[in-house]
Amino acid sequence: MAQQFTQPADKACTIKVIYCTRIRYQLGYDAGPYSVCNNMLGVLSEPCARVMEAFQAF
């Protein structure tokens, strides 16, 4: 999980994924971050999808 995201888009997506993950736990979502983030923030560009996969364990 110690990956370095060098592209600005990757960094922005990482922030959004963390934000979505927090929302997911606060609101008690059981769905994965893909559906939650797609519905709430629409972050599923290709770079975001790669970052999302890195956060699937959360």
Residue pairs with C-beta under 8 A, 6 or more apart in sequence:
1 54
1 57
3 54
5 11
5 13
5 14
5 51
7 47
9 45
9 47
9 48
10 47
10 50
10 51
13 43
13 45
13 47
13 48
13 51
13 52
14 51
16 37
16 41
16 43
16 48
17 33
17 37
17 43
17 48
17 51
17 52
17 54
17 55
18 55
19 41
20 33
20 36
20 37
20 40
20 41
20 43
21 33
21 55
21 58
23 29
23 36
23 40
24 31
24 33
24 36
29 36
32 56
33 52
33 55
33 56
33 58
34 44
34 49
34 52
37 43
37 44
37 48
37 52
38 44
43 52
44 52
